[in-house]
Amino acid sequence: MTMMAQPHAGRVVKVASSEQLIDAIKLINKSPQDEWTVQIEAGVYWLDNPDAPEVRKAEGGTPFAQTIRCKSIRLIGSDPDAANTVLAVNRGQTQGAIGNFTMFLFQCRNIYAENITFGNYCNVDLNYPLRPELSRKKRAEAIVQAQLAICSGTDSVVCKNCNFISRLNLCNFTGARNALFEHCHLECTDDALAEGTYKQCDLTFYSSKPFYSTSRGAWFEDCDIDIKTKGIQYFTKVPGPIHLKNVRLHSAEKIKFAWCKDNHPEICSAENVTLNGKKAKIDNKQTKPTEQIHEAMDYKQEAGGYLYVFDAYKPSDTEAYSWKPDHSKPAWYWGTAPDGAEGYKGLVQSQRGARILITPKTEGKAITSATIEAIPCKSAGQGFGSATGQYMDICVSFDPDKLTGYGLRIERTPDYDHAVVVRLVEYSDGKITPITPPAKCELFKTPCKISVGIGTTKLGESQVTAILKHGKVTQKLEKTITHPSGSSFMLQHTGTTGGGATLLKSIKVK
């Protein structure tokens, strides 16, 4: 661990309102070569207007409320109770912003913060007992990526007696080469914590992988960690060094611990770690490496009377999102997938826009029904990585040349973080239109059996029907349609890969 000194006081500015703080930031940015101290009186300071109707977005992908550029900066709350000095925003991905909205971008060599609460209240209520009229309800229930502070070119960060409040992708000064958090309180879900040293801190884990990775390492000493998850609590998603010393774990659930799913215990250590007052057991067994992809497919193949096409395509209703298919690489592979799909084998997307087309070789024959066993990597029912045009469409009687047909859409939206939205859709010359209202669905979990079919009602009308089943629970959608003319099956996945993918264990068409 590198010793880190506080930045010098330098030029000092005192603030007592949101407007004064924003003006101070403008002043600081005019003198990026200087060292600054900002003394902040007790209060709630909004770094972005929480009532502004505009959706925040940025060309670089990550919209920031404020950027601070200077040699070094000290942010000091005048009240010794950090809860009384709150720096706040309330936007996140798809909830007031396009992209992972972040309170601060710091372009400073050294940063020091004391007696401050950094809070993104997009998915967390702001409770301010000192002046209850300044409290504010969360923007939305669904938990999305809502961040606090990212560092660029920063050598050291020191935070003492600070609170870091958000959930997903907390980002408590992520990107600093060295970081020390002492007597701090942090709340987070997955992919959230910054690398560094945590001393005499208390943390709350709301999901099972608080770090994405720890390439430079993370140290916890004399800390309390309250665990709200069930099953297995990991520390990282990607293997990296974690060191625990005199750490007290607390959980109301029966829980197990492991460093990472792909365990590398030789780079981690635990000394005097307890769970609810008793010695904690952390799984130190070396797991087998993830099975390698052994059959990538980006070609046409004929089998069982059908012609199969595995490719990638960007549908017309995803134009607002800046990704495009790479036709030089496979769109699918046969193998395994992580997280909720662990233990299964099947077809998995290897890029966004992965698509499957199945067409009968016999002229005049049409695929009018399909049954799929889907294994989402997301295990909480949200299905996809984020609510950024990420969905899976399953269509039958589809014309791949005209891009016309009917089917089921399963999509992650900003409305839910533990459920998806399902609806029936019509493709018409590439334009996609919902033909049923969106319905909340909590069944898109491992394994989910999905059936889509087109048939005839008792009145002789054509009807598209979709049924999702998880365990003994089913959900059905149906809609009268004009008779389709296509003959193919089509599956389109616009979600991210890796932990956002969906493994397809089986596809049956007729």
DAUR-V499969 format. One record per residue. PSI is psi in whole degrees, -180 to 180 (NA if undefined). BURIAL is # if it has 16 or more other C-alpha atoms within 10 Angstrom, else .. Layout:
PSI:BURIAL
PSI:BURIAL
This chain:
130:.
132:.
137:.
125:#
156:.
147:#
153:#
156:.
-41:.
-140:.
137:.
136:.
139:#
139:.
151:#
13:.
163:#
-41:#
-41:.
-38:.
-43:#
-39:#
-38:.
-39:#
-41:#
-41:.
-44:.
-43:#
-18:.
-15:.
65:.
-14:#
-7:.
167:.
139:#
149:#
128:#
114:#
123:#
121:#
161:#
141:#
-180:#
123:#
113:#
120:#
-9:#
136:#
113:.
-16:#
-4:.
130:.
-17:.
145:.
123:.
135:#
163:#
148:.
-35:.
-8:.
-33:.
110:#
133:#
142:#
-45:#
146:#
133:#
123:#
115:#
171:#
-47:#
158:#
143:#
126:#
113:#
120:#
133:#
-24:#
130:#
-15:.
110:#
-28:#
-14:#
-8:#
103:#
122:#
124:#
147:#
171:#
43:#
152:#
-178:#
120:#
-3:#
82:#
1:#
153:#
113:#
169:#
90:#
134:#
136:#
-51:#
141:#
117:#
119:#
69:#
144:#
-41:#
141:#
136:#
134:#
141:#
139:#
37:#
142:#
121:#
117:#
131:#
109:#
36:#
-45:#
12:#
136:#
141:#
111:#
122:.
84:#
-29:.
-40:.
89:.
-26:.
-15:.
-4:.
159:.
138:.
152:.
155:#
-40:#
159:#
-42:.
131:#
122:#
175:#
110:#
115:#
169:#
-61:#
130:#
138:#
145:#
121:#
29:.
126:#
-44:#
146:#
133:#
123:#
125:#
134:#
51:#
153:#
141:#
111:#
121:#
-139:#
-91:#
132:#
54:#
-51:#
69:#
80:#
50:#
138:#
-11:#
145:#
-37:#
137:#
137:#
127:#
119:#
130:#
44:#
157:#
131:#
137:#
132:#
165:#
-137:#
160:#
43:#
-45:#
148:#
148:#
150:#
-163:#
132:#
114:#
128:#
43:#
158:#
134:#
150:#
122:#
117:#
-2:#
178:#
-4:#
78:#
-27:#
141:#
-53:#
165:#
66:#
-35:.
-7:.
158:#
135:#
133:#
124:#
126:#
49:#
157:#
130:#
116:#
121:#
122:#
1:#
174:#
163:.
-113:.
129:#
117:#
170:#
-33:#
156:#
-41:#
136:#
136:#
164:#
131:#
135:#
125:#
131:#
125:#
50:#
134:#
114:#
141:#
135:#
138:.
-6:.
159:.
120:.
151:.
162:.
143:#
152:#
-44:#
157:#
-43:#
81:#
134:#
71:#
-19:#
-15:.
7:.
159:#
153:.
129:#
120:.
59:.
127:#
154:#
115:#
40:.
-8:.
156:.
129:.
143:#
122:.
127:#
115:#
13:#
136:.
120:.
159:.
145:.
148:.
135:.
135:.
147:.
129:.
1:.
89:.
140:#
122:#
40:#
175:.
143:.
150:.
133:.
137:.
33:.
10:.
153:#
125:#
135:#
124:#
111:#
-170:#
142:#
144:#
108:#
160:#
-28:.
14:.
13:#
-24:.
-10:.
133:.
70:.
157:.
150:.
146:#
102:.
-4:.
-6:.
156:.
145:#
-18:#
157:#
158:#
123:#
-144:#
169:#
162:#
179:#
-119:#
-17:#
5:#
134:#
-4:.
158:#
146:#
-162:#
133:#
144:#
137:#
3:#
160:#
146:#
8:#
134:#
147:#
131:#
131:#
124:#
132:#
140:#
-22:.
123:.
137:.
-13:.
142:.
146:#
112:#
-4:#
153:#
146:#
129:#
139:#
109:#
139:#
89:#
140:#
-33:#
121:#
-9:#
4:#
-3:#
-15:#
-42:#
167:#
-39:#
172:#
62:#
61:#
32:#
117:#
171:#
123:#
139:#
113:#
148:#
169:#
46:#
139:#
106:#
-20:#
-43:.
-9:.
56:#
137:#
-172:#
153:#
-169:#
137:#
131:#
120:#
144:#
130:#
169:#
-9:#
-28:#
147:#
-7:#
27:#
163:#
174:#
136:#
147:#
161:#
144:#
157:#
129:#
131:#
105:.
40:.
-17:#
135:.
126:#
128:.
140:#
1:#
156:.
154:.
137:.
132:.
137:#
124:#
18:#
-5:#
70:#
163:#
127:#
151:#
124:#
125:#
128:#
134:#
132:#
157:#
127:#
-164:.
134:.
176:.
-24:.
3:.
11:.
152:.
144:#
136:#
135:#
138:#
139:#
128:#
139:#
129:#
118:#
-127:.
4:.
136:.
158:.
131:#
140:.
143:#
153:#
135:.
137:.
167:#
151:.
124:#
159:#
-6:.
168:#
-1:#
166:#
142:#
132:#
125:#
124:#
119:#
10:#
170:#
168:#
-170:#
-123:#
-8:#
5:#
172:#
116:#
134:#
104:#
-37:#
149:.
122:.
127:.
154:#
NA:.
